[in-house]
Amino acid sequence: MPDAEGHPAVDEIELVSVLAALADPLRLEVVQKLLVEAEGAERHCTSFGLPVSKSTRSHHFKVLREAGLIKQVDRGNSRMAQLRRSDIDARFPGLLDAVVTAPA
């Protein structure tokens, strides 16, 4: 069962949900940008420069969060995104390595 913020446990992360989340070019871009960051790095959701409205950006991050790809943490009045790389690697070995080399 997902936690109070909607993050699924590692054993609840489903491949179909992960692939569906990554099928969108903007969400794929977010994950690719997080992949080049140091493990555990957090980025403000606006720092990705997505060319969409705030509500659409929120939707994209919700899809990534509910798929188990990112963890979102509140830092005062803003939300930060962190890639759940170790969780995804444990559940689906090699998947994120393929994502990092996928054409943008």
NUMI-793385 format. One record per residue (C-alpha): x, y, z. Coordinates in Angstrom, 1 decimal, m for minus. Example, Ala and Ser with C-alpha at 12.3 -4.5 7.8 and 13.67 -1.06 7.14 Angstrom:
2
NODE; east; north; up
NODE; 12.3; m4.5; 7.8
NODE; 13.7; m1.1; 7.1
% end
This chain:
104
NODE; east; north; up
NODE; 0.0; 0.0; 0.0
NODE; 1.4; 3.4; m0.9
NODE; 2.5; 5.7; 2.0
NODE; 0.6; 8.8; 2.9
NODE; 2.2; 10.8; 0.1
NODE; 1.4; 8.2; m2.5
NODE; 4.8; 6.5; m2.8
NODE; 4.5; 2.8; m3.4
NODE; 6.6; 0.3; m1.5
NODE; 9.4; m1.3; m3.5
NODE; 7.5; m4.6; m3.9
NODE; 4.4; m2.7; m5.1
NODE; 6.2; m0.9; m8.0
NODE; 4.8; m2.4; m11.2
NODE; 6.6; m2.6; m14.5
NODE; 3.5; m1.5; m16.5
NODE; 3.1; 1.6; m14.4
NODE; 6.8; 2.5; m14.7
NODE; 6.8; 2.0; m18.5
NODE; 3.5; 4.0; m18.8
NODE; 5.1; 6.9; m16.8
NODE; 8.2; 6.8; m19.0
NODE; 6.2; 6.7; m22.2
NODE; 5.6; 10.5; m21.9
NODE; 8.5; 12.5; m23.4
NODE; 8.4; 15.1; m20.6
NODE; 8.4; 12.5; m17.8
NODE; 11.2; 10.6; m19.6
NODE; 13.1; 13.9; m19.7
NODE; 12.6; 14.4; m15.9
NODE; 13.9; 10.9; m15.2
NODE; 16.9; 11.3; m17.5
NODE; 17.8; 14.6; m15.8
NODE; 17.6; 13.0; m12.4
NODE; 19.7; 10.0; m13.6
NODE; 22.7; 12.3; m14.2
NODE; 22.5; 13.8; m10.7
NODE; 24.3; 12.2; m7.7
NODE; 22.4; 9.5; m5.9
NODE; 20.0; 11.0; m3.5
NODE; 20.1; 14.5; m5.1
NODE; 16.9; 16.5; m4.9
NODE; 15.6; 19.0; m7.5
NODE; 12.9; 21.5; m7.2
NODE; 10.1; 20.5; m9.6
NODE; 10.3; 23.8; m11.4
NODE; 14.0; 23.4; m12.1
NODE; 13.3; 21.0; m15.0
NODE; 11.9; 23.8; m17.1
NODE; 9.0; 21.8; m18.4
NODE; 7.0; 23.9; m21.0
NODE; 3.7; 23.3; m19.3
NODE; 1.3; 24.9; m16.8
NODE; 1.8; 24.4; m13.1
NODE; m1.2; 22.0; m12.9
NODE; 0.1; 19.9; m15.8
NODE; 3.6; 19.8; m14.2
NODE; 2.0; 18.7; m11.0
NODE; 0.2; 15.9; m12.9
NODE; 3.4; 14.7; m14.5
NODE; 5.2; 14.5; m11.1
NODE; 2.2; 12.7; m9.6
NODE; 2.4; 10.0; m12.3
NODE; 6.1; 9.6; m11.7
NODE; 5.5; 9.4; m7.9
NODE; 2.7; 6.9; m8.1
NODE; 4.6; 4.8; m10.5
NODE; 7.4; 4.6; m8.0
NODE; 10.1; 6.4; m10.1
NODE; 10.5; 9.4; m7.8
NODE; 10.1; 10.4; m4.2
NODE; 8.7; 13.8; m3.5
NODE; 9.6; 15.5; m0.3
NODE; 8.3; 18.8; 1.1
NODE; 10.9; 21.4; 1.9
NODE; 9.1; 24.3; 3.4
NODE; 6.8; 25.7; 0.8
NODE; 8.2; 23.7; m2.1
NODE; 8.4; 20.1; m3.2
NODE; 11.6; 18.4; m4.2
NODE; 11.9; 15.4; m6.5
NODE; 14.4; 12.6; m5.9
NODE; 14.9; 9.6; m8.2
NODE; 14.3; 6.2; m6.5
NODE; 17.2; 4.7; m8.4
NODE; 18.1; 2.0; m5.9
NODE; 14.5; 0.9; m5.5
NODE; 14.0; 0.7; m9.3
NODE; 17.3; m1.0; m9.8
NODE; 16.4; m3.6; m7.1
NODE; 12.9; m4.2; m8.7
NODE; 13.9; m4.0; m12.4
NODE; 17.7; m4.4; m12.9
NODE; 19.0; m2.6; m15.9
NODE; 15.9; m0.6; m16.7
NODE; 17.2; 2.8; m15.7
NODE; 20.5; 2.1; m17.5
NODE; 18.4; 1.6; m20.7
NODE; 16.5; 4.9; m19.9
NODE; 19.7; 6.9; m19.5
NODE; 20.8; 5.9; m23.0
NODE; 17.4; 6.3; m24.7
NODE; 17.1; 9.1; m27.3
NODE; 15.5; 12.2; m25.9
% end
